[in-house]
Amino acid sequence: MKKIFLPLLIVIAALGSTIFLAYSMRMQSLSFAWALNFLLMFWVSIFTETQTKELTSPYYTAKAWEREGKLYGYLGINLFRKMLVIIGWEKLNKKSNPIEKNVKALEHNLLRTKKSELGHLIIFLIVLVVSVVVAVNRGLRDAMWLIIFNVLFNLYPVLLQRYNRPRIERALQLIRRNEQGKRYRHGA
């Protein structure tokens, strides 16, 4: 019962607060686009953190064309990463989740990339729907802030997680291979 009740409660609260936001602000405004994204980030982060699943869907497996990251490079992911460093997000993120070179820490980081990607993907889809509704009812120009913030706050973070995950997986494989080699050499 708890597995259904808590997520349902979160969805209802998110929906209610989003509807309240839509009625209390002009949907074409910069402030609405900003507030909507952060409100959804709040609710989706609560939702993803309450989920105990390991997120083993094949969706999370990097495709062959993703492993090298060239497409993400062409799409400007390195510029986005630099922007995160400049605004201080990377420092804040590393402070709360330090990178360690051990299996447990890398497995935790791998799960975090999946949860982050899931959260930003959910938000991206919701804001995309709101953007389409605003564009259809008021024109594309009035949906511009929603579109811009959706790309910056959600699409690029999804791409970043897709870019980072194969690197974390390779590091994890190397550490596991080194640990197996040490056990083999020491006769364990």
N, C-alpha and C positions, 0 to 999 in steps of 0.2 A: 504494500500500500504506500509506504514512504517513497519507494522508487518512482511512483507515478505522481503522488501528491506534491512533492517539493518542486519538481520541474514544472508541473502545471501551475502551481502558485507563482513561480518566477515568471512564466509566460504571461499570466494574467496581469501581474504587477507591471511588467514591461509594456504590455499592450495598453493598459490604463494610463500609465505615465506618458507614453508616446502620444496617445490621443489627446491628453490634457495639454501637452506641449504644442501639438498641432493647432489646437483651438486657442491657445494663449499667445501665439506668436505668428507673424506673417511667414508663411511657408517658403516664400521666395527670398527671405532675408539671410544674410551671412550669419547672424546670431542663431537663427533656427537651424541652419545646416550644422553649425558648430555644436550646438546643444543637443541636437538629435544624435549625432555621432557619439558624443561622450555619454549621453544617457544610455544608448544601446550598448556601448562598451561596458558600462557599469553592469547592466543586467546580463549581458552575455558572458562576462567574466565570472559572475556568480553562477550562472548556469553551467559553464564548462568546468569550473572548479568543483561543483557538486557531483559531476559525473565521475564514476569510478571505473568506467570501461577503459581498456588499454588502447582503444582506437586502432584496431588492426585491419581496417578496411583496405582493400587493394588501392583505393584512391591515394593513400598516403605513401605508397611505394613510388619512388622516383622512376620516371620513365628513362629509357636509354638516352634520349635527346636532352634530358634535364641534368644528367649526372655531371657533365662538364660545365654547365652554367652559362654557356655562350649566349643562348637566347636571352637569358635574364640580363646579361651584360649589355646586349643590344637594346634592351628595353629600359636601360638606365638604372639597374639595381645598385650598381656601385656608387652612382651619384646619390641615390636615396640613402645608402649606408653612410656616406659622408655627411649628408644632411642630419642623420640621426646623431652622429658624433658632434656636429656643430651645435645642435640644440640641447645637447646634454643627455639625451635619452639613453644612449649606449652606456655612458658612465653610470647613470642611475640603475639601469638594468643589470650591469655587471656587479654593482654594489649589492643589490638584493638577491642576485643569483650568480655568485662567482663561478667562473669556469674552472673546473678541476679536471685533471687528466687521469681519471679512474673510471672503471666500468659503471659503477653505480651512478656517479655524477653525469656521465655521458648518456646513460639510459634515461635519467631524469630529464636532461636537456632535450633528448629526442621526443619524449612525451610532451614536454612543454611546447616544442615547435608544432606538434600536431594539435594541441589544444588551442594554441594561439591562432593557427591557421583556420581551424574550425570556427573559432569565435569571429575572426575578421571576415570569413566567408559568409557566415550568417548575417552579419551586419551589412556587408556589401550587398547582399541580395535584398535585404529589407530597404536599405537606402536607395537601391536601384529602382525598386517598385515605387517608392515615394517620389523619386526623381521623375519617373515616367508619368505618374499622376499629375505632378506639378507641370511638367512640360506639355502634357495634353491639355490641361485645363487653363494654363496661364501662358504657355509658350516656353520654348527652349531657353531663352534668355533668363527667365525667372527660375529655372532649375539649375542654372550654372553653378551656384555655390554648392548645392547638393552634389553635383557631379564632380566638381573639383575636390571637395573634401572626401568624397567617397573613394576617389582614385588615390589620394594621398594617405588617408587614414585606414583604408581597408584593402584596396587592390594591391598596392605596393607591399604592405605587410604580408599578404598572402604569398606574393611572389618571393619575398625575402625568406619566408619559412621554407618554401619549395627549393630555394637556392641553398639555404643552410643545411637542410636535412641530409643530403648525400655526403656532405663534408663531415658531419657528426657521425654518420654511419661508417664512413671510412676510418675515422679516428678510433671508433669503437672496435672495428675489425682488427686494426693494428694492435691495439692494446690487448685484445683477447688472444691474438696470435703470439704476441710477446710473452704473455702469461703462460700460454700452453708450452711455448719453447722453454721457458724457465723451469716449469714442472717436469718436462721431459728430461732436461739436462740434469736436474737434481734427483731424478728417479722417483718422483712423487706420483 
